[in-house]
Amino acid sequence: MTDLFSKFDPLIEQRETLLQSGLTDPFNLVMEKVESPTVAICNGRRTILLGTYNYMGMTFDPEVVGAGKNALDEFGSGTTGSRVLNGTYSGHRAVEQALKDFYAMDHAMVFSTGYQANLGVISTIAGKDDYIILDIDSHASIYDGCALGNAQIVPFRHNDVEALEKRLKRLPPEAGKLVVLEGVYSMLGDTAPLREMVAVSKANGAMVLVDEAHSMGFIGERGRGVAEAQGVIDDVDFIIGTFSKSVGTVGGFCVSNHPKFEILRLVCRPYVFTASLPPSVVATAATSIRKLMDSADKRAHLWENSKRLHAGLRQLGFKLGTGEPQSAIIAVIMPDLETGAAMWEALLNEGLYVNLARPPATPAGMTLLRCSLCALHSEEQVGEILGMFAAAGRATGCIS
Ligand SMILES: Cc1ncc(COP(=O)(O)O)c(C=O)c1O
């Protein structure tokens, strides 16, 4: 018998070598208590959270939490059914209405996760004879959506408008084409040149889907994402998003103005063949989305935090993923996995949690310490964070 697990041996060995050096497992941290969107207790110690995607700090908002508690009392703990059977409650409709209002779009469809939203929409609208032209650094859920639908995948160089145009021009003019882009790329925290990319895609007869997972709530005048900030939201055919970041809970969605959009509810397998979100989750999401519409002050403060952290880390001598802050994600580039893991642990010992990211999730084989800021980090906390980076960076030899 061939052990089907033997393909994982190199990874098992790499992991064991790392842990034998006495390092804390960076992929197995337990949050013993979460006190707020910016502070938790880890290993018995107060820890500032700088790796949570909780960009707008909605997880402890009293109205959001209150809506969830009410829904638990009124509708119970779960729906135990698919959206197309017994799993559509008034709360599911209400959160879809909140999304339609937030994006000013005609249609909204809620999935159980953002992963399933990409998986479902991409695989359903682009099939075997269609082409999906996508940025090579696209999220795993986008690639998995392409694979599930069996479409022809045409990748192009990250954020390269000319490369996108060249690929589009080589495809048969009459073929179905879907260009898939992200507003913010979550590994380096850089934004896409959507204005140019959407124009090139439309000029070459392609539909456009933009995943705004990391920009919703924060980027754009009303928090609708990079497509809004760059003035092309009306030209985008589908926006994918998640409730697991700025919205502060779990779930995924697609919004669109396509007149035939609603048919997806019958043919999209990751929507049909899975249970719907619990009533408490959709209630918290709807409340949070409506509050995000009026969060200009929080957006402004988050930009301040992002700029302050980016400038401070650069001044300390760290190499960063972007020349300028472009989002709430600041990626610190580490020379290798061992140093990255040592720095991650040194930061944790200082009282700071960040994400350690490594291939295959990262581009170009990079090891990254990903910092994701929250609108509720105070100016003092950002100062504390910089002090911790200075101490850990010197202790591990990352900076002098
Ligand atoms: C760009 C992008 N799309 C989709 C997702 C999936 O979101 P969810 O956590 O809701 O499954 C993520 C999650 O990290 C993401 O980064």
The ligand as an SDF file (V2000), in Angstrom:
LIG
                    3D

 16 16  0  0  0  0  0  0  0  0999 V2000
   -8.6170   37.8360   -1.2850 C   0  0  0  0  0  0  0  0  0  0  0  0
   -9.4150   36.8890   -0.4560 C   0  0  0  0  0  0  0  0  0  0  0  0
  -10.5500   36.3760   -0.9480 N   0  0  0  0  0  0  0  0  0  0  0  0
  -11.3020   35.5190   -0.2430 C   0  0  0  0  0  0  0  0  0  0  0  0
  -10.9330   35.1400    1.0300 C   0  0  0  0  0  0  0  0  0  0  0  0
  -11.7950   34.1420    1.7740 C   0  0  0  0  0  0  0  0  0  0  0  0
  -12.5110   34.7480    2.7680 O   0  0  0  0  0  0  0  0  0  0  0  0
  -13.2150   33.9040    3.9410 P   0  0  0  0  0  0  0  0  0  0  0  0
  -12.3240   34.0020    5.1370 O   0  0  0  0  0  0  0  0  0  0  0  0
  -14.5130   34.6030    4.1600 O   0  0  0  0  0  0  0  0  0  0  0  0
  -13.3880   32.5220    3.4670 O   0  0  0  0  0  0  0  0  0  0  0  0
   -9.7740   35.6460    1.5960 C   0  0  0  0  0  0  0  0  0  0  0  0
   -9.3960   35.2410    2.9500 C   0  0  0  0  0  0  0  0  0  0  0  0
   -8.3600   35.4500    3.4770 O   0  0  0  0  0  0  0  0  0  0  0  0
   -8.9860   36.5400    0.8310 C   0  0  0  0  0  0  0  0  0  0  0  0
   -7.8470   37.0160    1.3280 O   0  0  0  0  0  0  0  0  0  0  0  0
  1  2  1  0
  2  3  1  0
  2 15  2  0
  3  4  2  0
  4  5  1  0
  5  6  1  0
  5 12  2  0
  6  7  1  0
  7  8  1  0
  8  9  2  0
  8 10  1  0
  8 11  1  0
 12 13  1  0
 12 15  1  0
 13 14  2  0
 15 16  1  0
M  END
$$$$
